[in-house]
Amino acid sequence: MQDYRIILREDVFDEDYIPPVIFARDKEIEELRLCLLPAAKGRKPFHAWLFGPPGTGKTTVARYMLEKLYEESNVMGVYIDCRQARTFYTLLEKILEGLRRFGLFALPKTLERNLYIKLETLRKCSQSCKRPLIIVLDEIDQLTERERNNMLYNLSTMERLGLICIAGSRYPLVLLDDRVNSRLNPTRIEFKPYTVKNLTEILRARASLALAPGTYDEITLEKIAEMAEGDARVAFQILRMAANLAEEENARAISIQHIQKSYRSATELKMDYELKQLSPHHRLLYEIIKGSPKITSSNLWRRYVEGCKAMDNEPHSERSFNAYLHDLIRAGLIIRKRLNIRGKVFAYSIKE
């Protein structure tokens, strides 16, 4: 029996894949291009804050612009995932590692454990190098307030260095110290969820690169786009899983049944992904709400403070507490309902 091959390039579905053309993000790309335009002329660029729900193209657009700037103007760019660099020391280490590929300097091994030396090395590099440097700080909202303030204050003061910060919302900006916010003063660029039409167009482009001709159709792509609810990552996972299922069954093409089977797995993967992105404070709140459905705002705050103390962590401010709840709601992990009682009282539950 003949084996039918559907997937030709699985790497096209990977999160770090940068497509040759970015669809449905012309406005956001232009806003970011204007921020980075001074770098193409050898000057310090404007800082940018990219925010929006998961799967809306923030990281893809930022990395795409880094590649374009390097190709067209020789501007250096370093991408950092803050989930792997949760302290200023680790962040500096990652930045210096990224700069080594440009052949600018070699950091002596004897000094590698010294935070001050790392910071001064980067500062001297930004002062002496004739080429501007763009640093992308992805998932910056996963850092503690202290680390975020420390990083942004020091980096924003360096010559010819521009920052692209990526977060789920604008809330981390509100939580910054005034002195940091005034120095950073980023351009805010919002990424809204994709429409079904947007996602269908994006899926069509990815499928043309990843899948064998004739193994999918427009109806298949539109159905996936509807299921994904504006999240491109979920859409890619559904298509990838459906293609794998079709191959396993030795089908000639992806069917609606393959898509429906893949939908549940993709949404579970999304939930797992969202939970992994959370800081310890987010996760604590999520677990409290999970164990106490319909818990009220005041009781949730009390349980949060108790939970922090039990883990020997310092509770963050009520402003941060409210920001964490907003992040959980935005990510679709919890829901909030206003109670029909006197005063502004809310109840929180896990989203099923």
N, C-alpha and C positions, 0 to 999 in steps of 0.2 A: 504494500500500500504506500502511495506517495505521501511524503511528509510535506505539509504546507508551512512555509516560513512567513510569518507576519512581521515580526520585529527585525529591522535591518540595523538600526542604531539606537541602542538603549540609552546611551549617554545623553541623548537629546532630552530625556525626561529628568535628568539630574538637576538638583537645585542650583549647582554652581555653573550650569551651562548658560553661556551668553549667546543669544540668537543674533544672527547677522542683522536682523531688522526688528525693532521694538514696535509693537502695535498698540494703539489706543492710549499712548502716553506722550503724545506730541507736546502738549501743554506743559507737562511736568519736566520733560527733557529740555524744553526751551528755557524754563525758569531756572533749572540747574545750570544750563549752559551759560546764562547771563551771570550767575554767581561765580562761575569758574573762568569767565572770559579774561579777567586780568592776569590769570596764571599763564594763559597762552601768549601774553605780552611780557612775561617775565616779572610780573608784579604779584603781590599778595592777593589771593582771591578772597571773595566774601564767603563767610561760613554759611552752611545750609543745614536745615533740620527737616528731614523727610519723615513724614508720619502717616499712619493709616493702618487698617486691619491687615492681618497676615494674608499673603498670596495676592497682593495688589501691585507687585512689581517694583517695590522700593529698592531692594538689593540689586535686582537685575539692572535697573536704570543707573544706579550709582556705579556699578562695575563696568557697565557699558561705556559710561562717560570717562572713566579712568583709562580704558583702552583707547578711546578716541583721542583723548588729550595727549597720550603718550605717542600715538602714531602720527598725529598731525603737528604737535608742538613740542614733543620731547619732554613734556611735563611728567615728573615722577609721581607715581601713585602707589599707596600701600593700603590694602584692605585688611581690616581687623575684625574678627568676630569676638565681641566682648564676652561671650559665654566662655571663651577659652583664655580670656585676659581680664579677670575680674579685679585685679589690683593694678595700681599705677606702675609698679615695678614690672609686672608681667607684660603690661601694655607696651612699655618702653622697649622691653626685650623683643617683642614681636615686631615693633616698628623698625628697630635697628636691624633685625634679621631680614626684614623686607627690603631695607635700603642697601644691604650688601650686594644684592643682585645688580644694582646700578654701578657697582665698583667705586663707590665714593670714599670708603674708608674701611679699615679693619679694626675692630674693637679688641684691645689686648685681653687675653684670657684672664690675666691676673686681676682685671678690673671688672669682670663680668658680674660679680655679685654686689657691686656698689651702685645703689640707686642714684646717688648724686652724680657719679661719673657718667652713667647712662644718660641722665637728663642733660648734663653739660655737653656730652658728645652730640646729642641731637640738636641742642641749641646752637652749637658752633657750626654744625652742618647746615642748618637753616640760614645762618648768617653768611657763611662763606660760599655756599653753593649758588651758582648763577641760575639754576633751574628751580622753579617753585615746586613745592611738595604738597600733594593732596592726600589726606588720611581719611579713610572711611571707617567710622566707628559704628558697626552694625550691632543691633540689640543693646544699645547704650542704656536703655531703661532697665536692664537686668542688673546693673551695678548698684551698689549702695550709694546713698546721697553723698557721703564723705568722699568715696573714691571718684564719683562722677565730678564733683566740684573740683577736686584736686587735679584730675586729668585735664578737664576743660580749661581751667584757669591757666595752667602752665603751658598747654599746647597753643591756646589762642593768642598768647603773647609773642610767639616765635615769628621771626621774619620769613616772608614768602611761604608760610605754611597755612593751608586752608583745611577746614574740617567739614566733612559731610557726616552728620549724625543721623542715624536711622533708629526710629522708635515706633512703638505702637500708637502713641498719642502725643499731645503737646504737654501733658501733665508733668513729665520730668523737667521741662523748662520752668514751670511754675515753682518747682521745688529747688531750683538752683539758687545759690547765694546771690544777692544783688550785685556784688562785685564781679561775679563770674558772668552773670547774665548781661551786664553792661559791656563787658569785654567781648563776649561771644556774639551777641546781637545777631542771631542767624536769620536768614530768610526762611520762612516757614513754607514748606511745599507739601500740600495734602494729596494723598493717594486714596481715592475713593474706590469701593468695590467695583469690579468689572461688571458690565451689563452682559446679558446672555449673548448679544450680538458681538460684543468685544471678545468674549471668551471663545465663541465659535470661530472667529477670525484667527485668534491665537492658536487654538487647537488645530485648525486647518494647516497653518504654517508648520507646526511641530510634527503633525502626522505626515506631511509631505516629505519631511526629512527622515523620520524614524520608521515609518511603516511601508510595507510593500504596496505598490499600486493595486487598487481594486479590493483591498482588505477592509475598507471602511467607506462610509458614505456621509453625505451632509446631514442626514437625519440622525445618524449615530453621534456626530459631533455636537449637534444642537441639543440632543438629549443629555449628554454629559455636561454641557454648559449650563443647562437648567439645574441639574442636580448639584453642581458645585457651588451655587449661590454666591457668585462673585469672587471666589477664591481660586486662583489659577493653579496653586499647588495641588489642591484637591482634584481639580479637573485633570491635571497631568497624571496623578496617581490612579484615577479611575480608568483613564485610557490605557495606561501602562498595564494595570492589572487585567483589564478586559482583553488586551492583546495577548497577554501571557496565558490566560484561560483558553482563549480560542486556539492558541498553538498547542496547548496540552490536549485539547479535544480533537486536534488535527482538523479544525474547521478551516474553510477557505477564507472566511471573513469574520469580523467582529459582529456579534448580534446584540439585540436589545437585552437578551437574557444574560449575556456575558457582562454587560454594563450594570445591570441590576444586581448581579452577584458581587460585583466589584465595589458597588457604592457603599455598602455597609463597612467593608474593610477599609476603604479610603477615609470614611468619616471617623472610624476608630483610630486610624493613623493620625488624623488631624488632631483629635483629642489628646493622644499621647504626645504629639509634637508640642501642642500648646502647654501641656503640663510640664514638659521638660524645659520650656523657656522661662518658667516662673522662677522668681527669686524665692529664698526661704520664707520671706514674709507673705508673698502671694500664696505659696503652698500651704502655709499655716492657716490662712484665712479660708482657703478652699476646703481644707480638711475639717475645719470647724463647721462650716456651712453644710458640708456633706453629712456630718454626724448629727447636725441639729437643723433639719429643714425648717424654713420659715422663721429663723432666728431674727430677732429685731436688732436694729442698729446699735442700741445701747448695750444689749447683751453681747453682741458680736465684738464690740470694742473691749468690753471687760474680759471676755474669753481670749481675745487677741493679746492683751497685756499679760494675762496669766500664762498663756502659752509661750510668750517670749521669755518670761522669767524662768519658766520650767526648763527652757533650752539654754539658759544663761546668755540670752540675747537681749540687747537693749531695745525696748519697744520704740518704734518710730513715732513721729508726731501724728496728731489726728489728721493733719493735712495730707501726710503721706499715706495714712490708713485709708482715707477716702480715695486717694489716687490709685491705690492697689485694688480697691473694689471696682473702680471705674475700668481698670485694665481687665479684670476678670469678666466684667459684663461685656466689654468690647470684644473680648476673645470668644464670647459665646459659651463660657464655662459656668456662669451663674446668671440668675435672673433676679431682678429687684421689683418688688411690688409695694406701692404705698398703701398703708393700712387705713381703714376708714375710722380712725379715731382722732381725737383732738391732738393737734401738733403735727409736725412733719416727721412721721415715723415710717420707716421702711422695713420690710421683711425680705430676707434673702434665702434663696434655695438653689440647689444644683440644677442646671438645665439638663433635662433628660434627652 
